[in-house]
Amino acid sequence: MRGLEGFIGGTIGFILGIMSGIPFMGLIGAVIGSSVGRNLSGASGRSSSTFNRFQGTGAHQRQQSSFAGSQNTSRLFFSTIFSMLGKLSVADGHISDEEKQTIYHFMRQDLRLDSVSQQAAMEIFNVAARSGEPFESYARQFYQAFSGNPQFIELLLDILLRVAVSDGSLHPEEERMILEAVRIFGYSQTSYERLKSKYKQTSSASYSILGCSSSDPDNVVKKAYRTKASEFHPDRVAAKGLPEEFTQFANDRFREIQEAWESIKKERNL
């Protein structure tokens, strides 16, 4: 298992290096990731000793500390989300072509990963799919890192549902896993049902995006829109200082919220 975790950690580090755009950071990231990967399940609150050797003092040290925090956040995001997708995709006994296509679309369109980063992310996916590590442990790691960012908890549940239903149905074991994540995240059952209804071919999809119902009065729908738009507003997300892949992901959701609101306004003549 230790060798497997080291491989996962190295792969994660390489992704981070590729995404940083800094020469040689792919190799440095692989070293960092390999170090933290040996203790992947408990690494969320610790820095790599390998990375510490690159740190200086004063302003440079503070800059490196901030960079390390960003790296750690990205590492946890990629390791947990693609591991959870790997476990989810084999829940019904096989990985369908539709599920693979949906995951690649997620990487290209939502995360804007290049081909090398996509390949590295899929290595994490494949290792997790074959491993004995339970889905729930990855969900707990994700929640430990992002419990203060409900936007990304919702985004994760959204992509889990998107992949699960991509083959035309939501398998009972797939939904059991997703509901376990809902429980771990403290996400309400009502909110989950609304999120799930987004993937049903009904006119209520726009309302589900806003977290309300088509039977709600105008004032309730308007309030739901304002609340959701505030959560995912680009300025608010940017103020959190999260890595670029997170802000892009949230910005896409913000556009989706705006489109849903425009559709509802037209439907209700608001």
Secondary structure as a PSIPRED ss2 file (coil, helix, strand):
# PSIPRED VFORMAT (PSIPRED V4.0)

   1 M C   1.000  0.000  0.000
   2 R H   0.000  1.000  0.000
   3 G H   0.000  1.000  0.000
   4 L H   0.000  1.000  0.000
   5 E H   0.000  1.000  0.000
   6 G H   0.000  1.000  0.000
   7 F H   0.000  1.000  0.000
   8 I H   0.000  1.000  0.000
   9 G H   0.000  1.000  0.000
  10 G H   0.000  1.000  0.000
  11 T H   0.000  1.000  0.000
  12 I H   0.000  1.000  0.000
  13 G H   0.000  1.000  0.000
  14 F H   0.000  1.000  0.000
  15 I H   0.000  1.000  0.000
  16 L H   0.000  1.000  0.000
  17 G H   0.000  1.000  0.000
  18 I H   0.000  1.000  0.000
  19 M H   0.000  1.000  0.000
  20 S H   0.000  1.000  0.000
  21 G C   1.000  0.000  0.000
  22 I C   1.000  0.000  0.000
  23 P C   1.000  0.000  0.000
  24 F C   1.000  0.000  0.000
  25 M H   0.000  1.000  0.000
  26 G H   0.000  1.000  0.000
  27 L H   0.000  1.000  0.000
  28 I H   0.000  1.000  0.000
  29 G H   0.000  1.000  0.000
  30 A H   0.000  1.000  0.000
  31 V H   0.000  1.000  0.000
  32 I H   0.000  1.000  0.000
  33 G H   0.000  1.000  0.000
  34 S H   0.000  1.000  0.000
  35 S H   0.000  1.000  0.000
  36 V H   0.000  1.000  0.000
  37 G H   0.000  1.000  0.000
  38 R C   1.000  0.000  0.000
  39 N C   1.000  0.000  0.000
  40 L H   0.000  1.000  0.000
  41 S H   0.000  1.000  0.000
  42 G H   0.000  1.000  0.000
  43 A C   1.000  0.000  0.000
  44 S C   1.000  0.000  0.000
  45 G C   1.000  0.000  0.000
  46 R C   1.000  0.000  0.000
  47 S C   1.000  0.000  0.000
  48 S C   1.000  0.000  0.000
  49 S H   0.000  1.000  0.000
  50 T H   0.000  1.000  0.000
  51 F H   0.000  1.000  0.000
  52 N H   0.000  1.000  0.000
  53 R C   1.000  0.000  0.000
  54 F C   1.000  0.000  0.000
  55 Q C   1.000  0.000  0.000
  56 G C   1.000  0.000  0.000
  57 T C   1.000  0.000  0.000
  58 G H   0.000  1.000  0.000
  59 A H   0.000  1.000  0.000
  60 H H   0.000  1.000  0.000
  61 Q H   0.000  1.000  0.000
  62 R H   0.000  1.000  0.000
  63 Q H   0.000  1.000  0.000
  64 Q H   0.000  1.000  0.000
  65 S H   0.000  1.000  0.000
  66 S H   0.000  1.000  0.000
  67 F H   0.000  1.000  0.000
  68 A H   0.000  1.000  0.000
  69 G H   0.000  1.000  0.000
  70 S H   0.000  1.000  0.000
  71 Q H   0.000  1.000  0.000
  72 N H   0.000  1.000  0.000
  73 T H   0.000  1.000  0.000
  74 S H   0.000  1.000  0.000
  75 R H   0.000  1.000  0.000
  76 L H   0.000  1.000  0.000
  77 F H   0.000  1.000  0.000
  78 F H   0.000  1.000  0.000
  79 S H   0.000  1.000  0.000
  80 T H   0.000  1.000  0.000
  81 I H   0.000  1.000  0.000
  82 F H   0.000  1.000  0.000
  83 S H   0.000  1.000  0.000
  84 M H   0.000  1.000  0.000
  85 L H   0.000  1.000  0.000
  86 G H   0.000  1.000  0.000
  87 K H   0.000  1.000  0.000
  88 L H   0.000  1.000  0.000
  89 S H   0.000  1.000  0.000
  90 V C   1.000  0.000  0.000
  91 A C   1.000  0.000  0.000
  92 D C   1.000  0.000  0.000
  93 G C   1.000  0.000  0.000
  94 H C   1.000  0.000  0.000
  95 I C   1.000  0.000  0.000
  96 S C   1.000  0.000  0.000
  97 D H   0.000  1.000  0.000
  98 E H   0.000  1.000  0.000
  99 E H   0.000  1.000  0.000
 100 K H   0.000  1.000  0.000
 101 Q H   0.000  1.000  0.000
 102 T H   0.000  1.000  0.000
 103 I H   0.000  1.000  0.000
 104 Y H   0.000  1.000  0.000
 105 H H   0.000  1.000  0.000
 106 F H   0.000  1.000  0.000
 107 M H   0.000  1.000  0.000
 108 R H   0.000  1.000  0.000
 109 Q H   0.000  1.000  0.000
 110 D H   0.000  1.000  0.000
 111 L C   1.000  0.000  0.000
 112 R C   1.000  0.000  0.000
 113 L C   1.000  0.000  0.000
 114 D C   1.000  0.000  0.000
 115 S H   0.000  1.000  0.000
 116 V H   0.000  1.000  0.000
 117 S H   0.000  1.000  0.000
 118 Q H   0.000  1.000  0.000
 119 Q H   0.000  1.000  0.000
 120 A H   0.000  1.000  0.000
 121 A H   0.000  1.000  0.000
 122 M H   0.000  1.000  0.000
 123 E H   0.000  1.000  0.000
 124 I H   0.000  1.000  0.000
 125 F H   0.000  1.000  0.000
 126 N H   0.000  1.000  0.000
 127 V H   0.000  1.000  0.000
 128 A H   0.000  1.000  0.000
 129 A H   0.000  1.000  0.000
 130 R H   0.000  1.000  0.000
 131 S C   1.000  0.000  0.000
 132 G C   1.000  0.000  0.000
 133 E C   1.000  0.000  0.000
 134 P C   1.000  0.000  0.000
 135 F H   0.000  1.000  0.000
 136 E H   0.000  1.000  0.000
 137 S H   0.000  1.000  0.000
 138 Y H   0.000  1.000  0.000
 139 A H   0.000  1.000  0.000
 140 R H   0.000  1.000  0.000
 141 Q H   0.000  1.000  0.000
 142 F H   0.000  1.000  0.000
 143 Y H   0.000  1.000  0.000
 144 Q H   0.000  1.000  0.000
 145 A H   0.000  1.000  0.000
 146 F H   0.000  1.000  0.000
 147 S C   1.000  0.000  0.000
 148 G C   1.000  0.000  0.000
 149 N C   1.000  0.000  0.000
 150 P H   0.000  1.000  0.000
 151 Q H   0.000  1.000  0.000
 152 F H   0.000  1.000  0.000
 153 I H   0.000  1.000  0.000
 154 E H   0.000  1.000  0.000
 155 L H   0.000  1.000  0.000
 156 L H   0.000  1.000  0.000
 157 L H   0.000  1.000  0.000
 158 D H   0.000  1.000  0.000
 159 I H   0.000  1.000  0.000
 160 L H   0.000  1.000  0.000
 161 L H   0.000  1.000  0.000
 162 R H   0.000  1.000  0.000
 163 V H   0.000  1.000  0.000
 164 A H   0.000  1.000  0.000
 165 V C   1.000  0.000  0.000
 166 S C   1.000  0.000  0.000
 167 D C   1.000  0.000  0.000
 168 G C   1.000  0.000  0.000
 169 S C   1.000  0.000  0.000
 170 L C   1.000  0.000  0.000
 171 H C   1.000  0.000  0.000
 172 P H   0.000  1.000  0.000
 173 E H   0.000  1.000  0.000
 174 E H   0.000  1.000  0.000
 175 E H   0.000  1.000  0.000
 176 R H   0.000  1.000  0.000
 177 M H   0.000  1.000  0.000
 178 I H   0.000  1.000  0.000
 179 L H   0.000  1.000  0.000
 180 E H   0.000  1.000  0.000
 181 A H   0.000  1.000  0.000
 182 V H   0.000  1.000  0.000
 183 R H   0.000  1.000  0.000
 184 I H   0.000  1.000  0.000
 185 F H   0.000  1.000  0.000
 186 G C   1.000  0.000  0.000
 187 Y C   1.000  0.000  0.000
 188 S C   1.000  0.000  0.000
 189 Q H   0.000  1.000  0.000
 190 T H   0.000  1.000  0.000
 191 S H   0.000  1.000  0.000
 192 Y H   0.000  1.000  0.000
 193 E H   0.000  1.000  0.000
 194 R H   0.000  1.000  0.000
 195 L H   0.000  1.000  0.000
 196 K H   0.000  1.000  0.000
 197 S H   0.000  1.000  0.000
 198 K C   1.000  0.000  0.000
 199 Y C   1.000  0.000  0.000
 200 K C   1.000  0.000  0.000
 201 Q C   1.000  0.000  0.000
 202 T C   1.000  0.000  0.000
 203 S C   1.000  0.000  0.000
 204 S C   1.000  0.000  0.000
 205 A H   0.000  1.000  0.000
 206 S H   0.000  1.000  0.000
 207 Y H   0.000  1.000  0.000
 208 S H   0.000  1.000  0.000
 209 I H   0.000  1.000  0.000
 210 L H   0.000  1.000  0.000
 211 G C   1.000  0.000  0.000
 212 C C   1.000  0.000  0.000
 213 S C   1.000  0.000  0.000
 214 S C   1.000  0.000  0.000
 215 S C   1.000  0.000  0.000
 216 D C   1.000  0.000  0.000
 217 P C   1.000  0.000  0.000
 218 D H   0.000  1.000  0.000
 219 N H   0.000  1.000  0.000
 220 V H   0.000  1.000  0.000
 221 V H   0.000  1.000  0.000
 222 K H   0.000  1.000  0.000
 223 K H   0.000  1.000  0.000
 224 A H   0.000  1.000  0.000
 225 Y H   0.000  1.000  0.000
 226 R H   0.000  1.000  0.000
 227 T H   0.000  1.000  0.000
 228 K H   0.000  1.000  0.000
 229 A H   0.000  1.000  0.000
 230 S H   0.000  1.000  0.000
 231 E H   0.000  1.000  0.000
 232 F C   1.000  0.000  0.000
 233 H C   1.000  0.000  0.000
 234 P H   0.000  1.000  0.000
 235 D H   0.000  1.000  0.000
 236 R H   0.000  1.000  0.000
 237 V H   0.000  1.000  0.000
 238 A H   0.000  1.000  0.000
 239 A H   0.000  1.000  0.000
 240 K C   1.000  0.000  0.000
 241 G C   1.000  0.000  0.000
 242 L C   1.000  0.000  0.000
 243 P C   1.000  0.000  0.000
 244 E H   0.000  1.000  0.000
 245 E H   0.000  1.000  0.000
 246 F H   0.000  1.000  0.000
 247 T H   0.000  1.000  0.000
 248 Q H   0.000  1.000  0.000
 249 F H   0.000  1.000  0.000
 250 A H   0.000  1.000  0.000
 251 N H   0.000  1.000  0.000
 252 D H   0.000  1.000  0.000
 253 R H   0.000  1.000  0.000
 254 F H   0.000  1.000  0.000
 255 R H   0.000  1.000  0.000
 256 E H   0.000  1.000  0.000
 257 I H   0.000  1.000  0.000
 258 Q H   0.000  1.000  0.000
 259 E H   0.000  1.000  0.000
 260 A H   0.000  1.000  0.000
 261 W H   0.000  1.000  0.000
 262 E H   0.000  1.000  0.000
 263 S H   0.000  1.000  0.000
 264 I H   0.000  1.000  0.000
 265 K H   0.000  1.000  0.000
 266 K H   0.000  1.000  0.000
 267 E H   0.000  1.000  0.000
 268 R H   0.000  1.000  0.000
 269 N C   1.000  0.000  0.000
 270 L C   1.000  0.000  0.000
